[in-house]
Amino acid sequence: MADVDCDDRLTGVDSVRILEFAAGVTVSPISGCPPVGSAGIGAAAGGARYHGDLDCNGRVDAVDALAVLRAMTDDLSTVGC
């Protein structure tokens, strides 16, 4: 779920797309990729997960964008439910 632009790479672009969504900026859709913030992915503990919600708190926000940047440095402790 960290690769929100579905390019099979984890980059700063993923973080920026999450920040844009969190700020209410209209994000251009990417063909074949679910929009940031879209629901439909089942969480292990139940309820919906959202595309870009890396900490599984039910929101896509700046904390998730920071988790992308941390994951880029191999700190995966903030990614996943």
N, C-alpha and C positions, 0 to 999 in steps of 0.2 A: 504493500500500500504506500510505500514511500516514493516509489517511482510514479508520480501522479501524471506525468506526461507520456507514460507508456513507451518510452524509447529504449527500455532495457538498460538504462544507466541511471545512477543516482548522482544528480548534479545540483548546483545552485539554482537551476531553472525550476526544479521541483519545489524548492523552498520558496522561491518568488511566486510561483503559481498559488501556493497555499496562502502566502501573505496577501496576495491580491484578492483571493476569495474572502479571507477573513476581514479585509478592509472594505468589502462590498464592491470592489472593482469588477467590471464585467470581464471575464476571462474567455478568450477565444476558444471554441471547442476544437478538440483534436479528433480527427476521424478514427473510429475504432477504440477510443479511450473514454471511459466514463468521466463525466465532469467532476471536478473537485467538489466535494460536499454532497455528491449523490449517494443515496442510501441503497441498501439491498444486499449488503454483505453480512451474513450472519456472524455474530460474535460467539465465541465459545461459552460465555456466561449468559447468553441470550440477548435479545434485542438487536436493533440495527447497528451496523457500523457504517461509517461514512468514508468515501474515498478521500484520503488525506488525513483521516483521524488516526494518527500514529500511536497516540497514548490511550486510545479507546475510552475516552471520557464522554463521548457523544457529541463532541464539538470539533470543528476544524478551525484552529486558531494559531496564533503566533507561536505557541508552545510546540505545535506540530511542525512548524517551519524550522524551529530551532532543533528539533529532533532529527530532521533531515540533515542539517549541517553537522550535527554530532555524528550521525551515522556515516557521513562522508569521511570522517576521521577514524572510522572503525570503532567508535563508541556506540555499540548497539543497545546499550542499557536503557535508552529512552524510546526504543522502537519495539512495538509489539504489545500484545495484551496478555 
